[in-house]
Amino acid sequence: MVQNNLYEQVRNWIYRNARPLDFARWQYHFEGGSQEQVITILESYQNEDGGFGHALEADAWNPYSSPIQTFHALEILRELHFTDGSHKVIQGVLRYLASGQDMEGDIWLNNVQSNNDYPSAPWWKVGDESSGHNPYNPTAGLAGFALCYGERDSELFETCARIARDGVKYLLQVEEIDMHVLICFIALMEYCEQAQITDIIDLAAMKQKLMELVQKAITKDTDVWSTTYCCKPSQFFNNPDSIFYPGMQEIADYESEFIKETRNEDGVWNITWGWDSYPEEWAITKNWWKSELVIKNMRILKNYRLL
């Protein structure tokens, strides 16, 4: 078992450093906190157009709505297992997606021009050529959300069904894919499973392909895990009940032990990336990401019965 003081050390750090949203998430996962409290705080990041901004995705300080920030909000809702499609936060996102804002053809923009007016990581500036700027990041995940919660006779549903069909056709043809894009396709699959949508895409073929791509995406050289932003099993799953675990059992189990052994002098985990500019804002953002990583890692330790 993990040493007895691990939980208390990490908890104290969260209480001292986390922003309200991550504090509420911590309480939800580890202290009997309510789902409603997390959602109430999450709503403060939602704009009148239904999209999300305000540095919800901490590497972009743009207050205006963007597809990436909105997808990040949806991932938090999935983390909470929140599925009330009638709730205003979900209806707001559907309104944002249906508006066609921040969309070109059948693709939601990975970057929006207004990002350039605010502090952010370089990869969220329009004009950057980062590998994660695939058209399906975050389009595949947003389409899955709309298929799950949207009205089947709506124009948005028809658009997203087309996105899903084209996206899965693309997915089945690639031999490898950026991990951020892969996360979006996993979300598409899981949304379709949740809504029991079987008439739009071949879920069985998609699932098999995703399992193959996940195994290829993992950085097998574990020596670089502590110092490099790389792909670990936890990018895709955080417990041994996942469909991805059987083929990744050895390295996933290794990661759970790696997490246990690699806390820094503050009792939490280091961030392995940074910004080249905006040093004052990065100092704040870095702590926000540490909170995100604390919640992620502690959930893994809990799910692997190491906590």
N, C-alpha and C positions, 0 to 999 in steps of 0.2 A: 504493500500500500504506500501511497505517497506520504511523506512526512506530515505529521499532524498539523504543523503550523502553515502549510502551503495555503490552505483555504483562507485562513485569517490574514496572512500577508497580502494575498491578492485582493481580498475583500477590502482591506484598509486602503490599498492603492486606489481602487475604484471609488470608494467613498471620498477620497481626497481629490481625485482628478477627473472623473467622468463627467461629461456633459449630461444634462437631465435625461435625454433620450436613452443613452447607454446605461445610466444609473437605473432607469425604470426597466430596461431589458435585463440587467443583472438581477434585479429584485424578482422579476418574473421567473427567470430560470432557476434561481438558487435560494430565494427567500420567501416564496409564496406570494410574490407580488401579482398584481392583476394585469390581465391582458388589456383591459380598458385604459389603464394608466399609460401604458406604452402607446396605444393608439391615440389617446388625447394629445400626448406630446408630439407624436409623429404628424398629426394634423397641422401643427404649427409650421411645418415645413411645406405644406401644400398651398399652392397659390389659387387665386380665384378661378383660373382657367382649368383647374383640376390636376395640373402637373405639379411636380415637386422641384424645389431648388434650395437656396439658402445653405449650401454646403452640406446637405444631407449626405452626399458622397463627398467625403471630407477633402478630397484632392481638388475640388472645384468650388470656389466661393461665390459663384454666380447666384444671385438671388432669384433669377428668373427660371421658369420651368425648362427642363430639358429631358429628352428621352432617357439618358443615362441616370440622372437623378431620380426619375420616376421609376425606372426599373429597380433601382436600389431600394426604394420604398416598398415595392412589391415583394422583394426578397425578405424584407423585415416582416411583412404580413405573413409570408409563408413560414418564416421562422416561428411565428406565434401560432401557426395553424389556424389563422383567422380566415373564415370562408363565408362571412355574411355578405352576400352579393348585394343586398339592399342597403348596406351601410353607406353613408355619404362619402367616406374616403374612397371606397371602390367605385361608386357612381361618379365621383369627380374624375378619377383616372379614366374611366370609360369616356367621359365627356371630352377630356383632353385628347385622347387618342382619336376619337371620332371627328374632331375639329380639323384634322389634317395639318395642324401646326407642327412645325419642326419635322416635316415629312417631305421626301422627294420621291415621287412615284409610289412604289410599295415599300419604301425603306424609311424608317425613322432615323434621323441623323445621329451619328455617333457623337459628333461635336456640333455645338451651335455657336454662331458668330459672337453672341454676347459673352461667351466664356472669355474672349480675348480682352474684355474690359475689366476683368476682376482677377485677383490673385488665384493662381491654380498651378497644378503640375503641368509640365510642358506637354504631356500627351493629351491634355484636354484643351489645348489651344488649336483653333482652326489652322490648318496648314501643317500640323505635325503628322508624321508618317508612321506612327507606332503600329506594331503588328496586330494589335487588338482592334484596329479600325476596319474590321470586316463589316460588310453591309448587314450581317445578321446579328451584330452586337450593337444595341440590345433588341433589334427588331424581332428576332425569333421569340425571345421571352415575352415581349409586349404582345405579340400576336397570340401566344398561348394564353395569356391572361384574358384577352378580349374574347377568345373562343370559349373560355371557361365561364366568363361572367356576362358576356354580351348577349343581346337578343339575336336569335338565329336568323330572323328576317331582316336584320339591319344591314346597311351598307358596310359598316365597320366589320361585321362578322364575315361578310362575303370577301372583303379585302384580306382579312386575316386568314381565311381559309386558303386563299390563293397564295399568300405568303408562306403558310405552312407547307402546302404541297410543293412549291418551288424550293423552299428551304430544305425539306427532307430529300428531294431529288439531288440537290447540291451536296448535302451531307453524305449521302450514300456513295458519292463519287470521289470524295477526298480521301487521301491516305493519312493525313495528319491535319491538325487544326489548332489555332491558338486557344489557350485554356479559357480565356474570357468568353470567346465565342461559343466554346463547348458548354460553358455554364448556361448560356442562353438557350441552347438547344435542349439541354437537360430540363430546363424550366418549361419549355414548350411541351416536351414529352409528358412531364408530370402534371401540367395543367390539363392536357388532353385526357390523361388517365383519370384525373379527379372528376372531370365532367363526363367521363365515359363516352368520349368522342371517338368513334371507330370508323366513320364513313369519310373522313377527310384524308388521313394519312395512314400508312401501314405502320402501326405502333410496334409490332413485333420486330419488323426489319429495322426500324429506327432504334429500338432499344438494343438490339444486337450490335448495331454499328457504333452506338454510343459507348458500349462496354469495350469495344475494341479501341476506340479513339482515346478513351480515358486511360487505358493501360499504356498507350503510346505516349501520352502527354506528360506522364509523371517523370520528374527529374530523378533518375536512378542513382546519380552520384550524390549520396547523402552528405558527403564532406562539404558541399557548398551550401547546404540548407541554412546554416546559421548566418551566412554573410551575403547571400545572393537572393534577389527576388526570383523565385523559381516555383515550379509546380509540384505541390505535394498532394497526397491523396485527399487531404481535407479541403482542397479546392472544390471537390465534387461530392464528398460524403463525410459524415462525422460519426457514424456508428456502424457496428458490424451487421446490422439488419439491412443495410443498403444492398441493392442489386449489384453494385460495383465492388462490394467487399470480397466475394469469393475469389475473383481473379487477382486481387490486390492484397490478400490477407497478410502476407509477410511484411510488406513495406508499410501497410497501414498500421499494423501492430507496432512496427518500429517507430512510426511517427508518434504514436501515443506515448511511448517511452521517451522519445526525443523531446517531446513537449515537457514532460515531467522534469527532465534533466537540464534544460537550457534556459532557465529563468535568469534574469540579470540581477545586479546588486539591489535593485528596488523590489525584487520579488516578482516581476512580470517579464514580458518578452520584448526583445528589441525589434524595431522596424527595419527592414532590409532595403528600403528605397528612400529617396528623398527628392527635393526640388532643387533645381539649379539657381533659382531666383526666389524673391520674396522670403528672405530668411526669418523675418518676424512672424509672418503668417504660417510658415512651415513649422516653427517651434510650437505653435498652438495645434496645428493639424496633426503633428506627430503624436501628441498626447491623445487626440481623438482616435487616431488609428490604433494606438496602444490599447485603448479601451475596447475597440472592436476586436482586436486580437485576443485580449483577455477573455472576452465572452466566448469567442470561437474556441479557444484552447481549453477553457474550463468545461465547456459543454462536451468536448471530446473526452477529456479525462473522466467526466461523469458517465458518459455513454459506454466507455470501455472499463468502467468499474474500477477506476484508479483514483477515485475521489470519494 
